[in-house]
Amino acid sequence: MTVGFSFPVYSAVAYSPVAQKVLLGAKESALTDADQLIHQALSHSLAYFFSEVGIADLVPIPSRKMNTRKRGRDFILEQTYAISRSPLVKVHSVLSHSRKVRDQSTLDAHSREINLRQSMNCANRGDRSNIPIIIIDDLVTSGATLREAGRALHGAGYTVIGAVTACVAKPLRYSQ
């Protein structure tokens, strides 16, 4: 799917009440079975992306620091390392939040865009020219997070060739 993005987004599972419970069980409760299901969905999406678009390094969407402290782990970073099996694929944990952002779950598409606008920084980690990147996240609903990550990565010299998520909310709730 490429609607609303300047890069393709590959997702394995349609977001549903069941997918929501699995995702929350993995993120908030560290349920091993739920973690494994999200891992499988991300792995499937990534394998399909590799076959369709090509292999590239991975950049996880950063968790808010408060959530990382509360959970005792950085869920997406852990999942990204788990799916980067190939020695050819590196994980670049270079994105961070430059300011506080609100939880996205209760916001509409327009509010998500405003909430995330200019909210991410990309760390300066040496020469980034010609490094193709795939952004990794658990869920795409409006695309605001992926667009903001793409903006920050592009501004730091990375080439974003796509994104991979475990779940996709259909229809995408994006603002025009």
Secondary structure as the mmCIF struct_conf table of DSSP 4:
data_model
#
loop_
_struct_conf.conf_type_id
_struct_conf.id
_struct_conf.beg_label_comp_id
_struct_conf.beg_label_asym_id
_struct_conf.beg_label_seq_id
_struct_conf.end_label_comp_id
_struct_conf.end_label_asym_id
_struct_conf.end_label_seq_id
TURN_TY1_P TURN_TY1_P1 VAL A 3 GLY A 4
BEND BEND1 SER A 6 PHE A 7
STRN STRN1 VAL A 9 ALA A 14
HELX_RH_AL_P HELX_RH_AL_P1 PRO A 17 SER A 29
HELX_RH_AL_P HELX_RH_AL_P2 THR A 32 GLU A 52
TURN_TY1_P TURN_TY1_P2 VAL A 53 VAL A 53
STRN STRN2 ASP A 57 PRO A 60
HELX_LH_PP_P HELX_LH_PP_P1 ILE A 61 ARG A 64
HELX_RH_AL_P HELX_RH_AL_P3 LYS A 65 ARG A 71
TURN_TY1_P TURN_TY1_P3 GLY A 72 GLY A 72
BEND BEND2 ARG A 73 ARG A 73
HELX_RH_AL_P HELX_RH_AL_P4 PHE A 75 ILE A 83
BEND BEND3 SER A 86 SER A 86
TURN_TY1_P TURN_TY1_P4 PRO A 87 LEU A 88
STRN STRN3 VAL A 91 VAL A 91
STRN STRN4 LEU A 95 HIS A 97
BEND BEND4 SER A 98 ARG A 99
BEND BEND5 GLN A 104 GLN A 104
TURN_TY1_P TURN_TY1_P5 SER A 105 THR A 106
HELX_RH_AL_P HELX_RH_AL_P5 ALA A 109 LEU A 116
TURN_TY1_P TURN_TY1_P6 ARG A 117 GLN A 118
STRN STRN5 MET A 120 CYS A 122
BEND BEND6 GLY A 126 GLY A 126
TURN_TY1_P TURN_TY1_P7 SER A 129 ASN A 130
STRN STRN6 PRO A 132 VAL A 140
BEND BEND7 THR A 141 GLY A 143
HELX_RH_AL_P HELX_RH_AL_P6 ALA A 144 GLY A 155
TURN_TY1_P TURN_TY1_P8 ALA A 156 GLY A 157
STRN STRN7 THR A 159 VAL A 168
BEND BEND8 LYS A 170 PRO A 171
#
